[in-house]
Amino acid sequence: MKIMDFLSKKAILTDIKSVKKEEVIKELVDALVTAGEIEKRCRNKLIEALMTRESLGSTAIGQGIAIPHAKSDCVDNLIAAFGLSKKGVDFDSLDGEPAYIFFLLVAPQDSAGPHLKALARISRLLKDKYFRDSLRACQDDKSIVKIVALEDEKKL
């Protein structure tokens, strides 16, 4: 499974303005709405699903990474948005550090397999410090797509 198979190229934010967990999630969901990946009428329902998942335990996995995710009947296929925060966001991370790199993942209600594979794939790639540092250095969405696509080719 390649990240570029489900990452929306039109839902990549290189400068997240939000400084709070829920605001970051809203910003990333809005990017998916703007990209045409999610219907506008599903926005609040999706934010609610993502926040409900956060209430079970933070999706910030440490090392400056958060992977907010949820299942929803708002989507027919696995879809992801990507965001970078220059300042960092307190996302209740396991290591207490702020999160800078965000992959927001939305899966169809009945798709356990692809959803878990996507989470595992993102987590595995982001364990690589060079990859994380490369993403954080990006200034535009094209360079993020290029770095993710290159990494996709290397580690299948």
Secondary structure, 3 states (H helix, E strand, C coil): CCHHHCEEEEEEECCCCCCEHHHHHHHHHHHHHHCCCCCHHHHHHHHHHHHHHHHHCCCEEECCEECCEEEECCCCCCEEEEEEEEEEEECCCCCCCCEEEEEEEEEECCCHHHHHHHHHHHHHHHCCHHHHHHHHHCCCHHHHHHHHHHHHHHCC
